[in-house]
Amino acid sequence: MKKRTLEIKDLEDLKFVGLPELEPNGKRIFYPVKEIYRKEEGEDLQYKSDIWCYDFDRKKSFRFSNSSGFARNPKVSGNGKYLAYLLSGEDCPLRLIPLCGGESSCAWDDDEKYSISSFSWSPDSKFIALAMKKARTEKEKKKKSFEYIENLYYKADGGGVFTSDGKFELWMYNVETKDVEKIFSDRFNNLSPVWSPDGKKLLFSSNKVKNPDYNLENNDFYLYDIKKKSVKKITNEYGSKSNPSFSLNGKYLAYIGNEGSKIEVKHRNVHLTLAQPTEN
């Protein structure tokens, strides 16, 4: 093949594949694919993403969702009945698709607009825990003639300016009734909910130091008891922590992280701790 320089039209052939999710029976795998396209000839290039599926028996990949927004973070329920995923750029941020066949549908009917950071299925597949916040409506935005900035972190690439509207809170979605309710909030962002193996507690990540915006390299894990509606801190070491995973018996928690207060190049190690409250 003759070599040539990269041209603008070549961008439309690029595909960006995200993290995959394996079906419980191991027969299919789901993954987001972001691509660049034009709606009409002559229009500017723009991004979109959809969920794709690879079938191991058929040895074939195919598009599993079809939207004009950004589909991401596909997760299959433990009973293998549903695929849930996040959809940015449209009014409904959480979508469900029956894996036995059917169309994608909005998880709940609500006039409110929400922003979802992450979510996870309960072990019994009856509930979905979400890190979510309500978004201001256009009417509410127009009421303000100015913005009073209280946080150092108030804008972000892709998120725009004044991204500090509200904090991410923990919510619970009932798959059968389609009800969604807030279960925990405070003045901090509470993110990345993960269920304990027995389904009785939720682990989440939060940076609850005095000035979180000045300590971006820090966060800790907390346990929320669903029945008691109480929160206990699990980790105490200053540093960044991510990718938490419970042992099957729920006694231990493994995660990736580093320790230290200085912003510098650090090794990210695997840590193991007891999945129980610490003495703070």
C-alpha positions, 0 to 999 in steps of 0.5 A: 500500500502506498504511503500518504499523509493523514487527511481529515476524512480519515478521522471518520474511520477511527474507532475508540473502544472502551472497557468491556463487560462480560455476560454472566454466562460468558457467551457475549461481551459488551463494550462502548465504541466512540466514533467520529461522524457527520450527520449531513454532508458538509457539516462539522465532524462530531463524536457519538458512541454506542454499545456494541456486542461480540457474540462468541458463538457466532464470532460476530460483532454488532451494534447493540444500542443506537443513539445520538448521544454518548453511550458508556459504562455498560453493566450486565445484571447478575441474573443476566436479564438486563444491560444497563448503560449511561447515556450522555447528551440526552434527557434520560441518563440511565438506559436499560435493554432486555438481553432476551430482546427488546428496545432500549428504554429510560430507567425511570420517567421524570421531568427532572434532569440528572447527571450520573457519575457511576452506578452498580447492580445489586447482587440480587439484580433488583436495585441499581445504586447510583452516584447522581446529582440533579442538573439545573434547568435552563429556566433556573440558569436564566434566573441568575444574573451572575454566578457566585463561585465558592469552589476552586474547581468550577470548570472542566473540559467537556463539562463546561463552566460552573460544573460545581452545581450541587454534589453527587449523592447516593441514589437507589433505583428499584428495577421492578417499580422504577422508583428512584430515591436519594439515600445519602448526601452531605456537602461532599461528592460521594462517588463510585458506589459498590455493593457488598456481596451480601447486598446490605452495604454500599461502599463509596468514594469521597474526599471529605477533608476540610478543603477537597479542592486543594487536596485533589489527590486524596479520597477515602472509602466509606461504607453505607449501611442500607438498613441502618442508614449510617456511614462509616469510614473504611480507610485513613491513609492520605492518597488516591484510591480507586477500583475497590473490590470485595472478597467473596465473603465480604471481609476484605477490600482490595483496591489500587492506590498510592499514599502521600500528600505531595503531588508527584510521580507515584507508584500505584500499588494494590492494597488490601484492608479489612472491610470494616470501619476504622478508628478515626 
